[in-house]
Amino acid sequence: MRRGIAAHLSDLRGFARYLTRDVTAADDLVQDTVLRALGARAQFVEGTNVKAWLFTILRNIFYEQKRRKVKETEILSEISLGSEEGREGDQGYHDNVLDLSVLLWRLPEVLREALILVGAQEMSYEEAAEICLCPVGTMKARVSRARAKLAEITALPGAQASVATGI
């Protein structure tokens, strides 16, 4: 496996440079690809095309990073807009983040863990299931139940008061 990865490093680097158009970002992308491939070597089916497998991993990581960057930009622009509107708008945004943190801690541990992995860390259900050592269907159910429980908690009368006090 390691020899197969090493044999394709220059090809991976070239593809990464094509995608990122930045030498440093491309090298980081190749490094992430190699780390993920080594971590997932048990998933590799012997006799299949190592190069195609590596390129698929690289491409998926690139698009994951791109989606994450878009989301980060949106969040930062929201924060920026909030601070431009004045201290009250910024404080309200900060309170909402704190409220979400408090709400998350009100969830059972398995539901909180599933929601953090899939929602906040933007992992796929498959990746999160692998981390939690459970079937993918179980992970999907946990995330669904966590979202439903958060909606239930926030819909309760007086939920904001209990959130503010940390109960």
SELUMSE-185394 format. One line per field, with one value per atom (N, C-alpha, C, O): residue in three letters; x, y, z; residue number from 1. Coordinates in pm, 1 decimal, decimal comma, always signed. Each point is the difference from the previous one (the first is absolute). Example, Ala and Ser with C-alpha at 12.3 -4.5 7.8 and 13.67 -1.06 7.14 Angstrom:
residuo = [Ala_Ala_Ala_Ala_Ser_Ser_Ser_Ser]
east = [+1319,0_-89,0_+90,0_+103,6_-138,6_+82,0_-77,0_+50,9]
north = [-569,0_+119,0_+120,0_-1,9_+106,9_+119,0_+109,0_+110,8]
up = [+780,0_+0,0_+0,0_+66,5_-138,5_+6,0_+73,0_+16,9]
num = [1_1_1_1_2_2_2_2]
REM end
This chain:
residuo = [Met_Met_Met_Met_Arg_Arg_Arg_Arg_Arg_Arg_Arg_Arg_Gly_Gly_Gly_Gly_Ile_Ile_Ile_Ile_Ala_Ala_Ala_Ala_Ala_Ala_Ala_Ala_His_His_His_His_Leu_Leu_Leu_Leu_Ser_Ser_Ser_Ser_Asp_Asp_Asp_Asp_Leu_Leu_Leu_Leu_Arg_Arg_Arg_Arg_Gly_Gly_Gly_Gly_Phe_Phe_Phe_Phe_Ala_Ala_Ala_Ala_Arg_Arg_Arg_Arg_Tyr_Tyr_Tyr_Tyr_Leu_Leu_Leu_Leu_Thr_Thr_Thr_Thr_Arg_Arg_Arg_Arg_Asp_Asp_Asp_Asp_Val_Val_Val_Val_Thr_Thr_Thr_Thr_Ala_Ala_Ala_Ala_Ala_Ala_Ala_Ala_Asp_Asp_Asp_Asp_Asp_Asp_Asp_Asp_Leu_Leu_Leu_Leu_Val_Val_Val_Val_Gln_Gln_Gln_Gln_Asp_Asp_Asp_Asp_Thr_Thr_Thr_Thr_Val_Val_Val_Val_Leu_Leu_Leu_Leu_Arg_Arg_Arg_Arg_Ala_Ala_Ala_Ala_Leu_Leu_Leu_Leu_Gly_Gly_Gly_Gly_Ala_Ala_Ala_Ala_Arg_Arg_Arg_Arg_Ala_Ala_Ala_Ala_Gln_Gln_Gln_Gln_Phe_Phe_Phe_Phe_Val_Val_Val_Val_Glu_Glu_Glu_Glu_Gly_Gly_Gly_Gly_Thr_Thr_Thr_Thr_Asn_Asn_Asn_Asn_Val_Val_Val_Val_Lys_Lys_Lys_Lys_Ala_Ala_Ala_Ala_Trp_Trp_Trp_Trp_Leu_Leu_Leu_Leu_Phe_Phe_Phe_Phe_Thr_Thr_Thr_Thr_Ile_Ile_Ile_Ile_Leu_Leu_Leu_Leu_Arg_Arg_Arg_Arg_Asn_Asn_Asn_Asn_Ile_Ile_Ile_Ile_Phe_Phe_Phe_Phe_Tyr_Tyr_Tyr_Tyr_Glu_Glu_Glu_Glu_Gln_Gln_Gln_Gln_Lys_Lys_Lys_Lys_Arg_Arg_Arg_Arg_Arg_Arg_Arg_Arg_Lys_Lys_Lys_Lys_Val_Val_Val_Val_Lys_Lys_Lys_Lys_Glu_Glu_Glu_Glu_Thr_Thr_Thr_Thr_Glu_Glu_Glu_Glu_Ile_Ile_Ile_Ile_Leu_Leu_Leu_Leu_Ser_Ser_Ser_Ser_Glu_Glu_Glu_Glu_Ile_Ile_Ile_Ile_Ser_Ser_Ser_Ser_Leu_Leu_Leu_Leu_Gly_Gly_Gly_Gly_Ser_Ser_Ser_Ser_Glu_Glu_Glu_Glu_Glu_Glu_Glu_Glu_Gly_Gly_Gly_Gly_Arg_Arg_Arg_Arg_Glu_Glu_Glu_Glu_Gly_Gly_Gly_Gly_Asp_Asp_Asp_Asp_Gln_Gln_Gln_Gln_Gly_Gly_Gly_Gly_Tyr_Tyr_Tyr_Tyr_His_His_His_His_Asp_Asp_Asp_Asp_Asn_Asn_Asn_Asn_Val_Val_Val_Val_Leu_Leu_Leu_Leu_Asp_Asp_Asp_Asp_Leu_Leu_Leu_Leu_Ser_Ser_Ser_Ser_Val_Val_Val_Val_Leu_Leu_Leu_Leu_Leu_Leu_Leu_Leu_Trp_Trp_Trp_Trp_Arg_Arg_Arg_Arg_Leu_Leu_Leu_Leu_Pro_Pro_Pro_Pro_Glu_Glu_Glu_Glu_Val_Val_Val_Val_Leu_Leu_Leu_Leu_Arg_Arg_Arg_Arg_Glu_Glu_Glu_Glu_Ala_Ala_Ala_Ala_Leu_Leu_Leu_Leu_Ile_Ile_Ile_Ile_Leu_Leu_Leu_Leu_Val_Val_Val_Val_Gly_Gly_Gly_Gly_Ala_Ala_Ala_Ala_Gln_Gln_Gln_Gln_Glu_Glu_Glu_Glu_Met_Met_Met_Met_Ser_Ser_Ser_Ser_Tyr_Tyr_Tyr_Tyr_Glu_Glu_Glu_Glu_Glu_Glu_Glu_Glu_Ala_Ala_Ala_Ala_Ala_Ala_Ala_Ala_Glu_Glu_Glu_Glu_Ile_Ile_Ile_Ile_Cys_Cys_Cys_Cys_Leu_Leu_Leu_Leu_Cys_Cys_Cys_Cys_Pro_Pro_Pro_Pro_Val_Val_Val_Val_Gly_Gly_Gly_Gly_Thr_Thr_Thr_Thr_Met_Met_Met_Met_Lys_Lys_Lys_Lys_Ala_Ala_Ala_Ala_Arg_Arg_Arg_Arg_Val_Val_Val_Val_Ser_Ser_Ser_Ser_Arg_Arg_Arg_Arg_Ala_Ala_Ala_Ala_Arg_Arg_Arg_Arg_Ala_Ala_Ala_Ala_Lys_Lys_Lys_Lys_Leu_Leu_Leu_Leu_Ala_Ala_Ala_Ala_Glu_Glu_Glu_Glu_Ile_Ile_Ile_Ile_Thr_Thr_Thr_Thr_Ala_Ala_Ala_Ala_Leu_Leu_Leu_Leu_Pro_Pro_Pro_Pro_Gly_Gly_Gly_Gly_Ala_Ala_Ala_Ala_Gln_Gln_Gln_Gln_Ala_Ala_Ala_Ala_Ser_Ser_Ser_Ser_Val_Val_Val_Val_Ala_Ala_Ala_Ala_Thr_Thr_Thr_Thr_Gly_Gly_Gly_Gly_Ile_Ile_Ile_Ile]
east = [+83,2_-83,2_+87,5_-22,3_+122,4_+84,5_+79,6_+19,1_+27,3_+73,0_-93,0_+40,8_-164,5_-98,0_-26,4_-12,1_+3,1_-20,6_+122,8_-11,8_+129,1_+124,3_+18,4_+50,6_-91,7_+16,1_-84,1_+32,8_-140,5_-92,6_+7,3_-84,0_+182,3_+10,2_+14,4_-64,1_+146,6_+17,4_-128,0_-32,2_-41,2_-127,6_-102,1_-74,6_+72,6_-91,2_+33,5_-88,9_+218,9_+43,1_-43,3_-46,4_+61,7_-40,8_-149,8_-43,1_-36,3_-145,4_-40,9_-88,6_+153,4_-31,0_+33,7_-73,9_+185,4_+37,3_-99,2_-30,1_-19,8_-102,3_-126,2_-58,7_+17,7_-122,9_+15,7_-87,3_+198,0_+15,1_+63,0_-24,6_+105,8_+75,0_+92,0_+28,7_+17,0_+88,9_+89,5_-49,1_+180,0_+95,0_-10,7_-2,1_-4,6_-6,2_-130,2_+1,2_-111,7_-129,5_-2,5_-57,4_+118,5_+4,7_+79,0_-42,0_+155,9_+79,7_-76,3_+6,0_-77,7_-83,1_-109,1_-30,0_-28,8_-105,5_+53,8_-66,1_+184,0_+61,4_+29,9_-21,9_+71,6_+28,9_-127,3_-0,6_-107,0_-128,4_-48,4_-55,5_+77,1_-42,0_+75,9_-59,7_+189,3_+82,1_-41,1_-13,2_-6,9_-41,8_-134,0_-17,4_-77,4_-131,8_+7,6_-67,0_+148,2_+14,4_+61,8_-45,1_+147,4_+61,7_-97,5_-2,6_-76,3_-99,6_-112,2_-62,1_+36,9_-111,2_+50,6_-72,9_+197,8_+55,9_-78,2_+3,4_-72,9_-81,8_-118,1_-54,0_+14,3_-112,9_+42,1_-84,1_+214,2_+48,2_-15,7_+38,5_-95,2_-20,9_+121,8_+28,9_+40,9_+120,4_-33,6_-101,2_+186,4_-21,0_-68,5_-8,7_-40,5_-61,9_+105,5_+114,3_-150,5_+91,9_+34,6_-84,0_+207,8_+44,4_-3,7_-40,3_+81,8_+4,9_-139,8_-18,3_-78,0_-137,6_-52,3_-68,9_+101,3_-43,5_+59,2_-70,7_+200,2_+67,0_-54,8_-20,2_-3,6_-53,3_-140,7_-36,7_-40,8_-135,0_+8,0_-75,3_+166,0_+18,1_+42,4_-55,4_+153,3_+48,7_-112,4_-17,4_-57,3_-110,2_-104,5_-47,8_+12,4_-99,3_+47,3_-77,1_+204,0_+55,0_-3,1_-35,5_+72,7_-0,7_-138,5_-13,9_-89,3_-135,6_-50,7_-75,3_+114,7_-36,5_+58,2_-69,3_+196,5_+65,5_-64,1_-15,3_-21,8_-63,6_-134,9_-31,6_-48,0_-129,6_+19,8_-73,1_+171,9_+27,1_+40,4_-41,1_+122,0_+44,4_-118,0_-6,7_-85,6_-119,3_-81,7_-45,7_+27,7_-76,8_+68,8_-66,0_+197,8_+75,2_-13,9_-15,9_+21,8_-13,9_-138,2_-12,6_-90,4_-136,0_-10,4_-57,0_+111,8_-7,0_+77,0_-47,9_+167,5_+79,4_-67,3_+8,5_-75,4_-69,4_-119,3_-31,1_-36,2_-111,1_+50,5_-61,3_+173,7_+58,1_+41,5_-22,2_+82,5_+43,4_-119,4_+6,4_-114,2_-119,8_-56,3_-44,5_+46,7_-50,3_+80,6_-56,1_+187,7_+82,8_-15,1_+16,6_-47,6_-21,8_-131,3_-13,1_-83,2_-129,4_+6,1_-94,1_+203,6_+13,3_+18,9_-7,2_+31,0_+30,2_-117,3_+21,9_-145,3_-115,3_-12,3_-28,2_+48,5_-9,2_+107,0_-26,6_+147,2_+110,6_-28,9_+25,2_-77,2_-30,3_-109,2_+6,7_-107,6_-107,1_+53,0_-41,2_+131,1_+59,0_+80,6_-8,2_+86,0_+79,9_-90,0_+31,6_-143,3_-94,2_-56,6_-14,9_-17,1_-52,9_+100,3_-38,5_+165,6_+103,2_+7,8_+8,4_-11,3_+3,4_-123,6_+9,3_-124,7_-123,1_+10,2_-41,4_+95,5_+15,0_+93,0_-25,8_+131,8_+92,7_-70,5_+17,5_-96,4_-73,9_-101,4_-15,3_-53,2_-98,7_+65,4_-54,5_+169,9_+69,2_+31,9_-9,0_+46,0_+34,2_-122,5_+13,0_-130,4_-123,0_-38,3_-88,8_+154,7_-26,0_+72,8_+104,4_-159,4_+74,3_+133,0_+10,8_+88,4_+135,3_+6,7_+67,3_-135,4_+9,0_-62,6_+49,0_-156,0_-63,2_+86,3_+15,0_+42,0_+87,7_+122,2_+39,2_+19,5_+118,0_-32,6_+76,8_-189,4_-39,6_-22,2_+44,4_-112,1_-28,9_+127,2_+13,9_+77,5_+126,2_+80,5_+52,3_-41,3_+79,0_-58,6_+72,2_-203,1_-62,5_-28,9_+20,5_-67,8_-36,9_+117,7_+30,5_+35,2_+107,5_+128,6_+66,5_-32,0_+123,6_-19,2_+97,0_-220,1_-34,8_+50,9_+41,0_-43,9_+38,4_-119,6_-115,1_+144,1_-107,8_-54,9_+65,6_-184,5_-56,8_+91,6_+15,6_+44,2_+87,8_+122,7_+37,8_+23,8_+117,5_-35,9_+72,2_-183,5_-42,6_-33,4_+32,5_-97,0_-33,2_+126,1_+6,2_+93,1_+126,9_+65,9_+52,7_-55,3_+60,4_-73,2_+62,8_-196,4_-81,0_-19,7_-65,6_+123,0_-10,3_-145,2_-37,6_-42,4_-140,1_-38,1_+72,0_-183,3_-44,4_-40,2_-35,9_+42,8_-34,1_-145,4_-29,5_-58,9_-140,9_-19,6_-83,6_+160,2_-7,0_+46,3_-59,1_+165,2_+50,9_-104,8_-22,4_-42,0_-103,6_-115,0_-54,0_+17,7_-108,8_+39,4_-81,2_+204,3_+45,9_-1,3_-43,8_+91,5_+0,4_-142,9_-29,5_-57,8_-139,8_-64,2_-70,2_+94,8_-56,9_+58,7_-70,9_+199,9_+63,6_-63,1_-29,6_+9,2_-62,4_-142,0_-42,7_-30,3_-138,4_-2,6_-85,0_+177,7_+5,4_+34,4_-57,3_+151,4_+31,4_-121,3_-27,8_-43,8_-120,3_-104,1_-67,3_+54,6_-94,9_+39,6_-85,0_+211,5_+48,6_-23,0_-44,0_+73,5_-14,0_-145,3_-31,9_-57,1_-141,8_-73,8_-110,9_+170,2_-65,5_-14,9_+91,0_-204,9_-14,1_+104,7_+22,3_+40,2_+102,1_+134,4_+90,1_-75,6_+126,4_+114,0_+110,7_-136,1_+105,8_+44,7_+118,6_-213,6_+36,8_+86,3_+98,0_-132,9_+79,7_+134,1_+98,6_-92,6_+128,4_+91,0_+119,1_-175,2_+80,9_+59,9_+109,0_-179,9_+52,3_+85,5_+61,6_-57,1_+83,4_-65,5_+68,4_-197,4_-72,9_-35,4_-61,4]
north = [-119,5_+119,5_+125,5_+91,9_-88,9_+119,2_+22,7_+114,0_-223,0_+14,6_+52,4_+80,9_-126,4_+48,4_+148,3_+72,6_-28,1_+142,5_+78,6_+101,6_-149,0_+69,9_+10,8_+100,5_-204,2_-0,9_+107,4_+43,6_-0,8_+94,4_+140,2_+84,3_-57,8_+132,2_+113,3_+104,1_-122,8_+108,6_+23,9_+114,5_-221,0_+15,5_+71,0_+86,8_-125,3_+65,2_+148,1_+85,0_-55,3_+139,2_+81,0_+113,2_-171,0_+69,7_+26,5_+109,6_-209,9_+16,9_+103,2_+82,0_-86,2_+95,4_+142,1_+93,7_-78,1_+133,8_+50,5_+119,3_-209,9_+38,4_+48,2_+101,3_-173,6_+36,8_+128,8_+86,7_-74,0_+112,5_+123,8_+112,3_-133,5_+108,2_+71,2_+118,8_-193,0_+52,9_-114,3_-102,3_+120,4_-106,4_-43,6_-119,7_+214,7_-32,0_-72,3_-100,9_+151,8_-64,5_-139,6_-92,5_+77,6_-130,6_-99,5_-114,5_+157,2_-89,4_-40,1_-115,3_+210,8_-31,4_-99,6_-91,1_+108,9_-89,6_-141,4_-97,5_+86,1_-131,1_-64,4_-119,7_+199,1_-53,3_-51,3_-109,2_+187,1_-43,4_-128,3_-88,6_+79,9_-118,5_-123,0_-105,2_+117,9_-113,6_-42,9_-119,2_+216,0_-33,2_-71,1_-98,8_+148,7_-62,8_-139,2_-92,9_+79,2_-130,6_-101,6_-114,3_+155,8_-91,6_-36,6_-114,0_+210,2_-26,4_-91,1_-70,3_+72,3_-79,4_-119,0_-54,8_+14,8_-108,3_-130,3_-83,4_+64,7_-120,7_-0,3_-106,0_+222,6_+10,0_-24,6_-22,4_+26,6_-21,0_-146,8_-88,6_+63,8_-136,1_-39,6_+60,5_-162,5_-47,5_-38,3_-65,0_+105,6_-31,1_+111,2_-5,7_+107,9_+112,6_+105,8_-13,9_+116,9_+103,4_+96,7_+79,7_-87,1_+86,5_+146,0_+86,6_-59,4_+138,1_+61,9_+113,2_-185,5_+51,1_+22,9_+98,8_-189,1_+12,3_+125,9_+76,4_-54,5_+118,0_+129,2_+98,4_-99,0_+120,0_+30,9_+116,6_-219,5_+20,2_+62,9_+92,2_-142,0_+56,4_+146,6_+85,8_-57,2_+136,6_+93,1_+109,1_-153,4_+82,0_+25,8_+112,5_-216,4_+16,7_+97,1_+83,2_-94,0_+92,2_+142,5_+92,9_-75,2_+133,8_+62,2_+115,6_-191,7_+55,5_+19,7_+94,0_-179,8_+20,7_+132,3_+78,7_-55,1_+123,1_+121,5_+104,4_-118,1_+111,1_+34,6_+117,1_-220,9_+23,2_+63,7_+91,6_-140,3_+53,9_+147,0_+81,1_-47,3_+138,5_+91,8_+112,0_-158,4_+78,9_+23,7_+111,5_-217,0_+11,8_+94,8_+82,1_-93,0_+89,3_+145,0_+89,4_-65,7_+135,3_+56,1_+116,7_-199,2_+44,4_+38,3_+103,6_-187,0_+26,1_+126,3_+82,9_-68,5_+119,0_+127,1_+104,6_-113,2_+119,0_+33,9_+117,4_-220,0_+25,5_+67,9_+94,2_-143,4_+60,8_+143,0_+90,2_-70,2_+133,3_+94,3_+113,9_-160,4_+83,5_+32,3_+112,0_-210,7_+21,8_+103,9_+80,8_-81,5_+98,2_+139,2_+99,8_-91,5_+129,2_+62,8_+122,4_-204,7_+51,4_+57,8_+64,5_-87,9_+55,2_-108,7_-119,0_+161,0_-91,7_-93,6_-116,9_+165,4_-83,1_-116,6_-111,8_+134,4_-108,1_-103,6_-119,6_+162,3_-91,3_-82,6_-120,5_+183,9_-70,1_-104,6_-109,6_+143,3_-94,8_-122,5_-112,1_+131,6_-113,4_-86,5_-122,8_+187,3_-71,4_-80,4_-114,1_+173,3_-70,0_-123,4_-104,4_+115,3_-115,5_-114,5_-116,2_+147,0_-103,5_-64,6_-122,3_+204,3_-54,8_-84,3_-105,5_+151,0_-75,5_-136,5_-99,8_+93,5_-127,0_-92,5_-119,9_+174,6_-80,1_-61,2_-118,0_+198,6_-48,8_-105,7_-102,1_+126,0_-96,4_-133,5_-106,1_+111,8_-124,4_-83,3_-122,7_+187,8_-74,0_-58,7_-81,8_+122,9_-58,2_-128,7_-71,8_+41,7_-123,9_-116,4_+19,4_-141,9_-117,4_-9,9_+45,5_-104,5_-2,4_-57,8_+57,1_-169,0_-61,1_+89,2_+5,2_+64,7_+90,7_+122,7_+45,1_+9,0_+117,1_-34,2_+77,1_-192,1_-43,0_-13,2_+45,9_-108,0_-17,8_+134,4_+20,8_+69,9_+130,6_+82,1_+69,0_-75,9_+73,7_-55,2_+77,7_-209,1_-58,6_+33,0_+42,1_-61,4_+20,5_+146,6_+47,9_+23,5_+140,1_+94,9_+69,0_-65,3_+97,9_-38,7_+85,7_-212,6_-44,0_-33,1_-28,4_+31,7_-24,4_-134,1_-11,4_-89,3_-133,7_-66,4_+36,3_-132,6_-77,4_-94,1_-24,6_-27,2_-95,8_-121,9_-56,7_+17,3_-116,4_+23,9_-86,4_+203,7_+32,2_+5,3_-53,0_+116,8_+10,5_-137,1_-29,0_-55,1_-135,3_-80,4_-76,9_+94,2_-70,4_+44,2_-82,8_+211,8_+52,4_-53,2_-36,4_+31,9_-42,8_-151,6_-51,6_-18,4_-145,9_-47,8_-86,8_+145,3_-39,4_-2,6_+55,8_-119,4_-0,5_+140,5_+85,8_-64,9_+130,1_+36,2_+115,2_-210,8_+25,4_+49,3_+86,6_-141,5_+44,0_+144,7_+79,1_-45,2_+138,4_+95,9_+106,9_-144,3_+85,4_+19,6_+109,9_-216,2_+8,6_+90,0_+79,0_-91,0_+83,1_+147,7_+83,5_-51,4_+140,3_+51,6_+112,2_-193,1_+39,8_+23,6_+99,1_-191,1_+15,4_+122,1_+69,3_-42,5_+116,7_+128,7_+91,1_-84,1_+119,7_+17,3_+111,1_-221,7_+6,9_+44,0_+79,8_-131,6_+35,5_+148,0_+67,1_-15,4_+143,1_+84,6_+100,9_-142,5_+73,2_-3,9_+99,7_-213,3_-15,4_+89,9_+66,2_-64,6_+81,7_+148,2_+73,3_-29,3_+143,0_+41,1_+118,3_-213,6_+32,1_+6,4_+53,1_-105,8_+0,8_+141,8_+81,3_-50,1_+132,8_+16,3_-90,1_+205,2_+27,0_-63,1_+0,9_-56,3_-64,5_+99,9_-33,1_+154,9_+99,8_+36,1_+22,7_-17,5_+33,7_-109,8_+29,3_-157,0_-108,8_-8,7_-39,5_+75,7_-0,5_+107,5_-23,0_+139,6_+111,1_-31,3_+47,0_-126,2_-33,5_-124,9_-35,3_-32,4_-118,9_-126,7_-100,1_+101,6_-118,7_-90,0_-104,8]
up = [+0,0_+0,0_+0,0_-78,8_+168,3_+9,7_-128,3_-42,3_-19,5_-126,4_-108,5_-83,4_+84,4_-97,8_+15,1_-98,7_+223,4_+26,2_-44,3_-68,6_+108,1_-34,2_-151,4_-49,9_-22,7_-145,7_-68,2_-110,3_+175,0_-62,9_+59,0_-31,6_+116,3_+63,5_-101,1_+14,7_-116,2_-97,3_-79,3_-32,0_-0,1_-70,3_+89,6_-45,5_+173,3_+94,7_+12,3_+1,6_+6,9_+13,1_-122,5_+13,4_-131,7_-122,2_-3,7_-35,8_+72,8_+1,5_+104,6_-24,3_+141,0_+106,4_-43,2_+30,0_-100,2_-48,1_-103,6_-5,5_-75,7_-97,7_+72,4_-37,9_+141,3_+71,9_+79,9_-4,1_+76,5_+92,1_-62,8_+44,1_-147,2_-64,0_+97,7_-14,7_+114,6_+102,0_+48,3_+47,6_-60,2_+32,0_+145,5_+29,0_+61,7_+142,7_+33,8_+70,5_-119,9_+25,5_-61,9_+57,5_-172,5_-65,9_+83,3_+16,7_+35,6_+84,5_+125,9_+42,7_+16,5_+116,7_-36,2_+77,1_-194,5_-46,4_-21,2_+35,7_-92,6_-19,7_+135,2_+18,6_+74,8_+133,4_+66,2_+56,8_-63,6_+56,3_-67,6_+65,1_-196,0_-74,6_+47,0_+23,4_-9,6_+43,9_+140,9_+27,4_+61,5_+136,3_+1,7_+71,3_-149,7_-3,3_-63,6_+45,0_-148,7_-65,7_+95,6_+7,2_+65,3_+95,8_+111,5_+46,3_-4,2_+103,2_-47,0_+79,7_-209,4_-55,6_-80,9_-82,7_+106,4_-82,1_+13,9_-90,5_+200,4_+17,2_-97,3_-31,4_-16,0_-92,9_-144,6_-87,0_+62,5_-136,4_-36,8_+76,2_-193,4_-48,7_-83,4_-103,3_+150,2_-68,7_-143,6_-26,3_-64,9_-140,8_-77,5_-122,7_+194,5_-70,1_-26,5_+43,6_-113,0_-44,9_+113,6_+41,8_+7,9_+109,7_-42,5_+77,6_-199,9_-48,0_-1,6_+44,7_-94,9_-3,7_+140,9_+25,8_+64,7_+138,9_+61,7_+65,7_-86,8_+55,1_-60,1_+71,1_-201,4_-64,9_+50,5_+14,6_+11,7_+53,9_+138,7_+31,3_+51,1_+134,2_-10,4_+68,7_-154,5_-16,9_-44,6_+54,3_-152,6_-53,5_+108,5_+14,6_+61,5_+105,9_+107,2_+47,8_-10,2_+100,1_-53,6_+72,4_-199,1_-59,7_+7,8_+40,1_-78,4_+3,0_+142,8_+25,8_+66,4_+140,3_+49,8_+64,4_-94,6_+43,1_-65,1_+63,3_-188,9_-70,8_+63,1_+20,8_+9,4_+65,5_+137,0_+37,5_+36,9_+132,9_-8,5_+82,9_-183,7_-16,1_-32,1_+50,5_-133,5_-32,0_+126,4_+25,4_+53,5_+123,2_+98,0_+63,6_-51,1_+88,4_-44,6_+83,1_-213,9_-53,3_+32,6_+37,2_-50,9_+32,9_+147,6_+34,3_+51,0_+144,2_+35,5_+77,4_-134,0_+28,4_-50,5_+64,4_-179,7_-49,9_+88,3_+19,9_+33,4_+92,5_+126,9_+50,3_+0,1_+119,9_-29,8_+80,8_-196,8_-40,9_-11,0_+46,2_-106,5_-11,3_+137,3_+25,1_+63,5_+135,3_+74,3_+74,0_-92,6_+70,1_-60,9_+70,2_-199,2_-63,8_+45,0_+1,5_+34,7_+43,4_+140,7_+46,2_+19,8_+134,5_+102,7_-30,3_+149,3_+109,7_+29,3_+31,7_-41,6_+30,4_-96,2_+43,1_-171,4_-99,0_+23,4_-11,8_+44,7_+25,7_+124,4_+2,1_+100,1_+123,9_-22,6_+55,6_-137,4_-29,5_-71,7_+30,0_-123,6_-72,1_+96,4_-4,0_+90,5_+98,1_+93,8_+33,7_+8,6_+86,4_-67,6_+63,5_-193,4_-71,4_-4,2_+13,2_-31,2_+0,1_+137,4_+11,0_+94,1_+135,2_+27,2_+62,6_-109,2_+18,7_-66,0_+58,9_-179,2_-70,2_+77,6_+10,7_+42,3_+79,7_+120,5_+30,2_+37,3_+117,1_-42,7_+67,1_-177,4_-49,3_-34,6_+30,4_-93,2_-36,9_+123,3_-4,0_+112,4_+121,3_+69,1_+91,1_-133,5_+55,0_-70,5_+46,0_-157,4_-72,9_+65,9_+62,3_-75,7_+45,6_-76,1_-113,9_+177,3_-55,3_-141,5_-85,9_+59,8_-133,9_-106,1_-112,8_+147,0_-96,1_-24,1_-113,5_+221,3_-12,1_-85,4_-87,5_+113,7_-75,2_-148,9_-84,6_+52,6_-139,9_-67,6_-113,0_+180,4_-58,7_-20,2_-101,0_+195,0_-13,0_-117,5_-79,9_+67,9_-108,3_-137,3_-90,3_+75,3_-131,2_-26,9_-111,5_+212,4_-20,8_+6,8_-97,3_+210,7_+19,4_-73,3_-58,1_+60,8_-64,3_-147,5_-70,3_+23,5_-140,7_-51,9_-115,5_+201,7_-43,4_-66,8_+24,5_-108,2_-59,0_+106,7_+101,2_-123,5_+93,7_+11,8_+108,1_-219,8_-1,1_+88,5_+79,1_-92,8_+81,6_+147,8_+84,5_-54,3_+139,5_+57,6_+115,1_-194,9_+45,5_+26,3_+96,0_-179,8_+19,4_+129,8_+74,2_-46,5_+122,8_+122,4_+99,5_-106,7_+114,4_+5,8_+90,5_-187,5_-5,7_+1,6_+78,7_-166,9_-11,2_-147,7_-82,8_+48,5_-139,8_-46,3_+80,6_-211,4_-58,0_+32,5_+31,6_-39,1_+31,3_+142,7_+25,6_+65,8_+139,5_+11,9_+73,4_-146,0_+3,8_-55,4_+56,8_-167,2_-57,7_+98,4_+12,9_+55,5_+97,3_+117,4_+48,1_-3,0_+111,9_-36,5_+79,1_-198,1_-43,7_-11,3_+41,3_-96,4_-14,2_+136,3_+20,3_+72,9_+134,5_+70,5_+73,0_-94,1_+61,9_-51,9_+77,3_-208,2_-58,3_+50,6_+31,3_-23,5_+48,7_+146,2_+39,5_+40,5_+141,7_+17,3_+85,8_-167,6_+6,3_-36,1_+64,8_-168,3_-39,9_+111,7_+26,1_+38,6_+110,6_+117,7_+59,5_-27,3_+112,5_-26,4_+88,7_-210,2_-30,8_-14,9_+11,8_-37,6_-16,7_+133,2_+6,2_+99,6_+129,7_+52,8_-15,8_+78,7_+60,3_+110,0_+80,8_-80,0_+101,3_-31,2_+83,9_-205,6_-36,2_+1,8_+42,6_-88,2_-4,5_+141,9_+24,0_+69,6_+137,2_+59,4_+68,5_-93,8_+55,4_-68,3_+62,2_-190,0_-73,0_+57,1_+21,1_+3,6_+51,2_+136,6_+32,5_+47,3_+132,7_-2,4_+100,6_-215,3_-12,6_+49,6_+21,6_-3,1_+48,9_-115,2_+20,0]
num = [1_1_1_1_2_2_2_2_3_3_3_3_4_4_4_4_5_5_5_5_6_6_6_6_7_7_7_7_8_8_8_8_9_9_9_9_10_10_10_10_11_11_11_11_12_12_12_12_13_13_13_13_14_14_14_14_15_15_15_15_16_16_16_16_17_17_17_17_18_18_18_18_19_19_19_19_20_20_20_20_21_21_21_21_22_22_22_22_23_23_23_23_24_24_24_24_25_25_25_25_26_26_26_26_27_27_27_27_28_28_28_28_29_29_29_29_30_30_30_30_31_31_31_31_32_32_32_32_33_33_33_33_34_34_34_34_35_35_35_35_36_36_36_36_37_37_37_37_38_38_38_38_39_39_39_39_40_40_40_40_41_41_41_41_42_42_42_42_43_43_43_43_44_44_44_44_45_45_45_45_46_46_46_46_47_47_47_47_48_48_48_48_49_49_49_49_50_50_50_50_51_51_51_51_52_52_52_52_53_53_53_53_54_54_54_54_55_55_55_55_56_56_56_56_57_57_57_57_58_58_58_58_59_59_59_59_60_60_60_60_61_61_61_61_62_62_62_62_63_63_63_63_64_64_64_64_65_65_65_65_66_66_66_66_67_67_67_67_68_68_68_68_69_69_69_69_70_70_70_70_71_71_71_71_72_72_72_72_73_73_73_73_74_74_74_74_75_75_75_75_76_76_76_76_77_77_77_77_78_78_78_78_79_79_79_79_80_80_80_80_81_81_81_81_82_82_82_82_83_83_83_83_84_84_84_84_85_85_85_85_86_86_86_86_87_87_87_87_88_88_88_88_89_89_89_89_90_90_90_90_91_91_91_91_92_92_92_92_93_93_93_93_94_94_94_94_95_95_95_95_96_96_96_96_97_97_97_97_98_98_98_98_99_99_99_99_100_100_100_100_101_101_101_101_102_102_102_102_103_103_103_103_104_104_104_104_105_105_105_105_106_106_106_106_107_107_107_107_108_108_108_108_109_109_109_109_110_110_110_110_111_111_111_111_112_112_112_112_113_113_113_113_114_114_114_114_115_115_115_115_116_116_116_116_117_117_117_117_118_118_118_118_119_119_119_119_120_120_120_120_121_121_121_121_122_122_122_122_123_123_123_123_124_124_124_124_125_125_125_125_126_126_126_126_127_127_127_127_128_128_128_128_129_129_129_129_130_130_130_130_131_131_131_131_132_132_132_132_133_133_133_133_134_134_134_134_135_135_135_135_136_136_136_136_137_137_137_137_138_138_138_138_139_139_139_139_140_140_140_140_141_141_141_141_142_142_142_142_143_143_143_143_144_144_144_144_145_145_145_145_146_146_146_146_147_147_147_147_148_148_148_148_149_149_149_149_150_150_150_150_151_151_151_151_152_152_152_152_153_153_153_153_154_154_154_154_155_155_155_155_156_156_156_156_157_157_157_157_158_158_158_158_159_159_159_159_160_160_160_160_161_161_161_161_162_162_162_162_163_163_163_163_164_164_164_164_165_165_165_165_166_166_166_166_167_167_167_167]
REM end
